[in-house]
């Protein structure tokens, strides 16, 4: 058995969490750390609460944050850098951004009690019976991915306007009975609680909503679509260019969405494969490539309505439109496989271990996929789906076009 005897890394930046009670709630050992730092970073509100110290450099966060941080950090000499952040800096906080930029060994985090923990305590919700959704700097339509009757959500709000936006989205989706609780200034002497329903929220005075709050939602509405692959075809706006439900579920089973992976949906049509890839997990990412302008716009509407507004839509024709895109962990080609260079570009772009699924309904595409299977291996499958439909006064089977599917792993 080997033993790791590496010394504890010396952090480049220490991030100190500050609760709603401000400087008074910071433990003495962390107060000393903050006051002795050569450079102190943080929001203006946090910097203003720290007693003055002669010779200490104090810098507010740049805007935009991620773009401005490298330059700011480069200007901070040595390792005496401390950053102030709200609550637990790893709950939708700046610590995650700093770790992305500097690496985990370069950042030490000293969290305060998080707003999420306080909100759970105030609502009496066990951690395993609720989900956390962050809308800080994000599209509020992300909420729509979580629609399910009886679900409990703790929403990290962007500002005082977030509850009104959430209420409008919920009401529009048939979830107007959702119970909404705004938990303001958690952990401070000014802590507050404001309750209502999504349908009744337009009657709430906007000035009564604190800027710093967590929004607790008890969802009340019709059954949602769920997160499994194979949403009903009528969940999508489309012009007929749609990977149908059974074929979509079959393709996604082979594409195998997982947290942090990126999919290319090439010849995306209505965007259904990319959308359901992203619905599988909040950290799944996808790029939909579509040559038709009307369909590209439709993909964006479908993505927003189904709770994944972060789906990137590229209006262009493969393979030219694939140039410069982030390398994919999976690729689905639903249309245009016979266009010269498309299949080769997708094969070449795949990361090691990545998956490719191609569908074809024409003899030309089937011939291409047969050749690809002979050259590269993988799995070649013909899928025929029939649905029951009226025939006069009787019922019979109506077949859809048979699809040839080639799936392959890099």
N, C-alpha and C positions, 0 to 999 in steps of 0.2 A: 504494500500500500504506500503510495506517495503522499507526501505532505507539502502543501503550498506554503512556503516560508517567505513569500514576498512581503516587503514592508508595506504598511498602510500608505496609500498614495497621498501626497500633499496636494490639496485642492488648489486650483487656480482661482476659483470663485466659490465663496460660501453663500448660500441662499438662506436667509432667515425669514421664516414665516411670522407674520404679525396678525394677531386676531383683531376682531372688531373693537376690543378694549384698548387698542393702540399700544403706545410705548409702555404704559403701566403694566400691561400683561406680559411683556417680554421678560423671560427669566434673567436673573442677574448675570449668569455666565455669558448669555448671548448679548446682553447689553454691553458688557465689556468688549466682546468681539466686535460689535458694531462700532463702538466709539474709538477703538484702537485701529480700525482699518485705515489703510492709506487712501483708498477710494471707496466711496459709498454710492451704489447705484439703486435706483428705485423710482416709483411714481412720485410725482410732486407731493401728493398727500402724505406718503410715507416719509419722504425726506424731511418734510416740514415738522414732523412730530419728534424727530431725534434732536436732543440738545446739541448746541454748537460745539465744535471742537476745532481749535486753531490748527490750520495747516491741512485739514482733511479735505480732499477733493470730493465734491458731490455732483453727480450727473444724473439727470432724469433720463428715463428710457427714451430712445429715439423713436420717431414715427416715420415710416412703418418700422415695426420692431425688428423683425427678422432680417430685413435688408440693412438696417442701420447698426445692428449689434456687432458684426465683425469689426467695423471701423472703430467703434467705441471701445471694444475690448482690446484692440491693438494699441490704443492710446493709453491703456492702464498698465503701468509698469509693475513688475514683481508679482507676488502672490497675495498681497494684502488687499484683496478686493472682496467686498461684501455687498450682496444685493438684497434688498428688502422686497417682500412679496406678501400678498394676502393669504392668510390661512395656511393650507398645505400647498406649497408651490408646485407640487406635482399633480394637482387636480386642476386641469386646464390652466396651468400657471406657467410662469416664465422659466421655471427650472427645466421643464421638458425641452424648451427651445435651447437653453444653454447647453444641455447635455447633447442635443443633436449637433450643435456647433463645435463643442470642445471635447466631447467624450465623457463617459461616466466617471472616469478616474479624476477628471479635472474639476468636477463639481461636487460639493458637499451640500446636502440639504438638511436644514434644521426646521422641521415643520411645526406650525401651530395646529390647534384643532381645526379641522377643515369645516367649511360651511356645509358640506355634504353630511358629515357626521352630526353636526348640530341640527340640520334639517331632519334627518332620520329620527333623532331623539325627540324633537318637537312634535313630529307626526306620529311617533310610535311605530315606525316601519322598520322591521328587521332588514339588514343589508341584503339578505338573500331573497327578499320578496319585493324588491324595487330595483329599477334601473336608473342610471344617471345619463342624462343627455346634455351635452354642452352646446349652447347657442352663442357662446362668446365669440363675436366676430364671424359668425357663420349664418348660413341661410336658414331661417326658421322653418322652412319646409322639411327639414330633417325630421321634425316631429312626426310627419305623416308615415314614416317607416314603422313607427312603434304602435300604430293603432290596433288595439285589441281590447275588447270589453273587460273591465276589471283590472287592467294593468295599472301599476303605480309608477309614475315617473318623477324624478327630481331633476328639474331643468335648471342649469346654470345660465342665468339670463345675461344678455348683453347689456341691457340698460333698463330704465323704467318703462320703456315702450314695449318690452318683450311680452308681458302678459296679454296686452291688447292684440298683438300680432298672433300669439298662440291661440287666443280665444276665437279670432276670425277663422283661422285655419281649421280648428276643431269643429266649429259650427258648420263650416262649409263641407266638412267630411261626414256630417251626420252625428258628430260627437258633442252636440250642444249641451247635453246634460252633464258633461265632465265637471267634477268638482275641482275648483282652482283655489289654491292657498298660497298667498304671497307671504313668505317669511323674511321680514326685513331686518337688516343690521344685526344678524345673528351673533349672539355672544356679547353684545354691548348693552349699555343701560337704555338705549333707545330702541331695543328690539320690539318689533311689531308684527301683527298678524292680520291679514286682510283676506276674506273669503268670499267666494261667489261661484257662479257657474259660467261656462263658456258662453251660453246664450245670453246670460244677464250681464256679461262684462262690459258691454258698451255703456251701461249706466253707471259704471264706477268712475269716480273723479280721477283723471290721470295724475293729478297732483298728489293724490294720497298714496301712490306707489313709490316706495323708496328706490333710489338708484341701485343700492346694494341689496340684493335679495336672492333667494332661491325660490323657484316656482314649483310647488308640489301639485301634481295632477293625478286624480283618480279617474281613469278613463271610463266613459259611459257612452256606448254607441253600439252599432251593429257589428257582427263578426268581421274581422279584418281579413286581409288576404293571407296572412301568415308569412313566414320567411322561407319556406321551402320552395324549391324550383317548380315551375309549372303553374303560374298564375293563369286565371281564365283569359282567353283571348280578348274578351270584351273589357278587360282592365286597361287595354291600350287603345289609343287613337291610332288608326292605321288606314292605309289605302289598299290593303290586301298584301302588301309586302311585309309579312310578319312571320317569324318562325313560330309555328303553331305549338300549342301547349305541350303535347306529348313529346314532340321532337325537341322542344326547348329543354324539357326536364331531362331527356336522354343526353343532350349535349352538355348540359351543366353538370350532370353526374360524372362525365368524363373530364370536363375542364377542372373540376374539384376546387371551387373557391375556398380560400383560407385567408385569415387575417394578414393584411399587409401586402397581398399579392395584387398584381396589376394585369388587367385583361385588355386585349385589343378586340373589339367587335367590328370586323371588317365587312363592309356591305351591310350596314346595320339595319336598314329598313326602318322599323319602328323603334329600334333600340332595345328590344325585349331581353336579349341575352345579357347585354351589358348592365341593364337595370337590375335584373335578378341576380347577377353576380354581385353587385354592390349591396343589394338587400340582404345577402347572406350574412354579412358582418360589417359593422361600421368602419372597419379599417380596410375593407376591400376597395380598390380603385379600378376605374375602367375608362377607356377612351373608345368612343364610337366614331367610326369613319364612314361617311355617307356622301355619295357623289351628288345626289339630288337635293337641291336647296330646300324644297318644301318638306321633304322627309327629315332633313337635318333639323329643321325648326321643330318638327313634330316630336323628334326624339327628346329635345329639351323640355317640351311640355310634359311628355310622359314621365320623364325622370323626376321633375318637380312634383307632379301629382302623386307619384308613388314613393316619395320620401327620400330620393337620392339626387338632390339637385347638384351635387358635386360631380356628376358624370360629365366628362369632357367630350364635347361634340366637335369633330373636325369635319368641315365641309370640304370634301375633295375626293379625288378618285385614286384608289390604290393601283399600283404601288407607290406612285409619286407622293401621295399624302401621308405615307408612313414614315418618310424621311424626317429624322429629328425627333420622333416621338420617344418617350421613355421606353426602355427595353421591356417587353412583356414577359410575364410568367406564364401566360396562357393566351392563346389566340383562337377566336372563332371566326371562320369565314362562312358567312351565310349567303353571300352573293358575290359574283365577279371572280370566282376562282380560276376561270379559264382565261382571264385577261393576262397577257404576257407579263411575267415577272412577279405576279401577286404571290403565288404559292412559294416561290423561291425566297422572296423578301421576308415572308412570315417565318419560314423555316430558319433562315439565317438570323433573324432578330431574337428568336426565343432564347431566354436564359437557360443555363444548364438545368435539367430536370423539368423544364417547362412542358406544357401540354398544348397540342394543336388539335382542333376539331374542325372538319370541313364538311359542309352539306352540299349535295348536288341533286338536281332533279332532271337534268338533261343528259342525253347520251354522251355529249361532248365532255361534260364534267365528270360523268361516271368513268369514261375512258381515262381522263387525267388522274382521277383518284386511284384507279386500278394500277396505273403505271407508278404512282407515288408509293402505293403499298408494296409493289414488287421491289422497288428500289430501297425503301426505307424501313419496311416492316410496319408494325402497328396493328391496328384492328380495322377491318373493312366490314361494314354491316349494311344490309338493306332493311329499311324500316317501312312497313306498310301499316297504315292506320285506317280503320273503318268505323264509321259512326252510324247508329241507328237513325233512320229518317222515314217519314211517311211515304208509302207508295200506294196511291189511291186510298182505299180504306184499310190497307195493311201497313206493316212496318218492315223495312228491309235495310240492308247495309249499303251505305254510300261510301265508297273508297276515296281517300285523298291521294294525291300524287305520291308514288313511292319515292322515298329519299334514300340516296346512297350516302353513308356517313363514313368518313375516314378519320380515325383518331390515332394520334402518335405522341410519344413522349421523347423529348430531347435527351 
